[in-house]
Amino acid sequence: MDWSKAKNILIVAFIITNLILAYVLVEKEATKETLNENFIEDVKISLVEKNINVIPEIPKKIPSIHKLTIEYEIYNPTEIAKIFFDEYSESIVNDISIYISGEEVLTIFNNNKELLYLNRSENKVYDDLSKKSINEIIENFLIEKGFAIDDYKLEKSDYDSNEKVFLLEYVKIYEDKFVETTYMKFQVGKTGIKRFERFWVDAKEDSQKNIPVRSAASALLTLTTQEDVIGKTITEISLCYYFNTSADSNQYNGIVDLTKTKKG
């Protein structure tokens, strides 16, 4: 046996092991630092400077979360069209399926992972709309179209005074945690549901082992570089799952086409 060669291999192995241990220790210390009261205060100041208001207390512990496997809802265009309409005309343009029935239009795109429903009818169906009645309208619509009504949570709501419609955006939840970047968007007015968009997933736990997550203060600090958050108010800080396939696949040198992702 070549002991000189074996010694070199052992030395390299020890160096790699030490480097890994050093990285873990540095990472742990860096993580602890973000729980420091001074660091948290500095984060608050940085957010105020960007006109970002934080209402809740910033958690002072390292959270953890289960690993999750998600699989995108893939729609069969013909089958989903039959659920929405009794009769329709069909056209397919650049892999986008379009179905038209009177004043209603259903479009299925993004490799059959997203759907958009529009209703251009001006016939008034409701005399008045309340929070309760809007929830009932949305639930009845989802049940009628064969979608579950127990796996989402309201994330945003607004009112468009020009169009006279309520705007509601829901996100997929798994064990009370948001699963981003999913969405169901509704526009509801006195003529009923004017617009419905859906990009959804099925989810299941991949492991019982908890995965540590960066501290809340560290995560909040990243918001100072995001233009779309400036001027906003943070009303809740909670863990979520995040899986983004909208990223530019060019960053992977063309090796991965994220638009064709089915699960992850």
HELIX and SHEET records of a PDB file:
HELIX    1   1 TRP A    3  GLU A   33  1                                  31    
HELIX    2   2 GLU A   37  GLU A   49  1                                  13    
HELIX    3   3 PRO A   77  PHE A   84  1                                   8    
HELIX    4   4 LYS A  131  GLU A  144  1                                  14    
HELIX    5   5 ALA A  216  LEU A  221  1                                   6    
HELIX    6   6 THR A  222  THR A  225  5                                   4    
HELIX    7   7 GLU A  227  VAL A  229  5                                   3    
HELIX    8   8 SER A  249  TYR A  252  5                                   4    
HELIX    9   9 LEU A  258  LYS A  260  5                                   3    
SHEET    1   A 2 ASN A  53  VAL A  54  0                                        
SHEET    2   A 2 THR A 233  ILE A 234  1                                        
SHEET    1   B 2 SER A  64  TYR A  72  0                                        
SHEET    2   B 2 VAL A 201  PRO A 212 -1                                        
SHEET    1   C 8 SER A  89  VAL A  93  0                                        
SHEET    2   C 8 ILE A  96  SER A 101 -1                                        
SHEET    3   C 8 GLU A 104  PHE A 109 -1                                        
SHEET    4   C 8 GLU A 114  ASN A 119 -1                                        
SHEET    5   C 8 GLY A 192  PHE A 199 -1                                        
SHEET    6   C 8 LYS A 177  GLY A 189 -1                                        
SHEET    7   C 8 VAL A 165  TYR A 174 -1                                        
SHEET    8   C 8 TYR A 152  ASP A 160 -1                                        
SHEET    1   D 7 SER A  89  VAL A  93  0                                        
SHEET    2   D 7 ILE A  96  SER A 101 -1                                        
SHEET    3   D 7 GLU A 104  PHE A 109 -1                                        
SHEET    4   D 7 GLU A 114  ASN A 119 -1                                        
SHEET    5   D 7 GLY A 192  PHE A 199 -1                                        
SHEET    6   D 7 LYS A 177  GLY A 189 -1                                        
SHEET    7   D 7 CYS A 240  TYR A 242  1                                        
END                                                                             
